[in-house]
Amino acid sequence: MSKWIHAKFSLDGSNRLISADRKTWFININQKYFKNMVSELVIKFTDLVCKVCMKSHHTQSGLISCLWFHRHDSIDYYLDNIMDDKNE
């Protein structure tokens, strides 16, 4: 079971409880795997609607730019939704 740390230790200042495991994933994705994560989200968002900000895009490159624009929120969405799907 993961130990919980208070949000004041988070990089995004979201004031929510986060696990140390989640923070490790967040940092690794942010530093090393963000490009792969964006590719995976683009495949999942087949209707070209960014599920993070609910904006509709006409092209895949527009969706990719949107995901890069709100990078931290994109990673949070990935960890909350896509990673949970993989673990089930």
C-alpha positions in Angstrom: 0.0 0.0 0.0 1.3 3.4 -0.9 2.1 6.1 1.6 0.2 9.3 1.1 1.8 12.7 1.1 0.2 16.1 1.3 -0.2 18.2 -1.9 2.1 20.9 -0.7 4.9 18.5 -2.0 3.3 18.3 -5.4 4.8 20.2 -8.4 1.4 21.4 -9.7 0.0 23.0 -6.4 -3.3 21.3 -6.9 -3.9 20.9 -3.1 -5.0 17.3 -3.3 -3.6 14.2 -1.7 -1.3 12.2 -4.0 0.5 8.9 -3.6 4.3 8.7 -3.8 3.9 6.1 -6.6 1.7 8.5 -8.6 4.2 11.3 -8.2 7.0 9.0 -9.5 4.9 8.1 -12.5 4.1 11.8 -13.1 7.7 12.8 -13.0 8.9 10.0 -15.2 6.2 10.7 -17.8 6.9 14.5 -17.7 10.7 13.9 -18.2 10.9 10.9 -20.4 7.7 9.5 -21.8 5.4 12.4 -22.6 5.7 12.0 -26.4 4.6 8.3 -26.1 1.8 9.3 -23.7 0.4 11.9 -26.2 0.5 9.3 -29.0 -1.5 6.9 -26.8 -4.1 9.6 -25.9 -4.5 10.6 -29.6 -5.4 7.0 -30.4 -7.9 6.9 -27.5 -9.5 10.2 -28.5 -10.6 9.0 -31.9 -13.2 11.8 -32.2 -10.4 14.4 -31.9 -12.0 15.9 -28.8 -9.5 16.6 -26.2 -11.0 15.0 -23.0 -8.8 17.2 -20.8 -10.3 20.6 -21.9 -13.2 19.2 -24.0 -12.2 21.2 -27.1 -12.9 19.7 -30.5 -10.1 19.6 -33.1 -10.3 19.3 -36.9 -6.9 17.5 -37.2 -4.7 15.1 -35.2 -2.0 17.7 -35.1 -4.4 20.2 -33.5 -5.2 17.6 -30.8 -1.5 16.9 -30.2 -0.8 20.6 -29.9 -3.6 20.9 -27.4 -2.3 18.0 -25.3 1.2 19.6 -25.3 -0.3 23.0 -24.3 -1.8 21.7 -21.1 1.0 19.2 -20.4 0.4 18.7 -16.7 -3.3 18.3 -17.0 -2.8 15.8 -19.9 -0.5 13.7 -17.6 -3.1 13.8 -14.8 -5.8 12.7 -17.2 -3.6 9.9 -18.5 -2.8 8.7 -14.9 -6.4 9.0 -13.8 -8.1 7.3 -16.8 -5.7 5.5 -19.1 -3.4 3.9 -16.5 -6.5 2.8 -14.5 -7.8 1.0 -17.6 -4.4 -0.8 -18.1 -4.3 -2.0 -14.5 -7.7 -3.6 -14.6 
